[in-house]
Amino acid sequence: MRIFIASSYHSGSHRAWAEGYAAHSAHEVHLVTLPGSFWQWRLTGGFVDLAAGIEEAASRLGRPDVILATSLVDVAGLRGMVSSRLGSIPTALYMHENQITYPAISRSRTERNYGLINWTSLIAADAVAFNSAFHRSALMGALPAFLNEFPDERQHRFLDAVEEKAIVLPVGCDIDGISLGDKDDPPVVLWNHRWDPDKDPSFFIRVARRVASEGVEFRIALTGERFVQQRPDHDESIAALGELVIVDDYLDRDQYLDVLGRSTVIMSTALQEFFGVSVVEGMAAGAFPILPDRLVYPERIPLEFSDRMLYRSEDGAIELLSAALNSVSETQELGAAMRSGVDQYAWPVVAATYDFWLESVEPS
């Protein structure tokens, strides 16, 4: 098959996902992309440029058998423009995130119009895949109330059809290049999330300071992507951690893999997470996960370990982190054993499921 991926915000996790699938698919996959900036504009108007890009690529490479669009694409608009030029082409939608259940904080603030584009994209797509069961259930559960916000013709009649065509396919991760590594002494606690309010770095800093005040010996690695308008808000509190912080930078891949391998604990404090590549990468490196008992994270942890790895409050996070750092040998042993649980997210495994899914897409 010839597959065109329409990626309107081609940066970060969206870029890694698109390029990862293209590299591991058994099919012929080509990327039609726009730069990863101004996400609102990409979602509302990016389909115009993507349609032109698809037409240009089709003239060089041949007409695609299927188009795979990301969730920051207006699929209804894209299909309308593409069909006027190339005829009807089966189109699938991959839901990385949505603007209906995304927390309304700071630069990620939800506005109803953005959510409406997600809704019409779900209707317009011939097939839909969500990156986690949590994401699928959260959005499907929120849609009735979202549609009730409109004055009439609230379109509830389309809900069943959307749910019937919506499956779960995980994000592929470059796990094969991640090794367990030799853990540092003192143990390293890794926080590898982007510096945005929906990842709640302030929560992590508070927890780290309180655990350190108990006399527990450890170090901290901060490797998440940072933004000019977000990171400075935390500089003073990070400086207060002093020598605890041994890494504080957005690293290139080789440097990042080195820190991953040295880390004993991977911690998340997220208020929003639909999949969690950073946590999967940490677990692949044998880091012991300490995660919120919400969002997608319970899908990552076997039930028998939930009381040691999932917290429900700040005090709970402190208790779990202290316990992990006070029993380092056991923590490292259990962390290494958790590696096998994330092998299912390796690209060679995941790409085959994507191939099978896209082979079955037919225009509705």
Secondary structure, 3 states (H helix, E strand, C coil): CEEEEEEEEECHHHHHHHHHHHHHCCCEEEEEEEECCCHHHHHHHHHHHHHHHHHHHHHHHCCCCEEEEECCCCHHHHHHHHHHHHCCCCEEEEECCCCCCCCCCHHHCCCHHHHHHHHHHHHHCCEEEECCHHHHHHHHHHHHHHHCCCCCCCCHHHHHHHHHHEEECCCCECCCCCCCCCCCCCCEEEECCCCCHHHCHHHHHHHHHHHHHCCCCCEEEECCCCCCCCHHHHHHHHHCCHHHEEEECCCCHHHHHHHHHHCCEEECCCCCCCCCHHHHHHHHCCCEEEEECCCCHHHCCCHHHHHHHEECCHHHHHHHHHHHHHCHHHHHHHHHHHHHHHHHHEHHHHHHHHHHHHHCCCCC
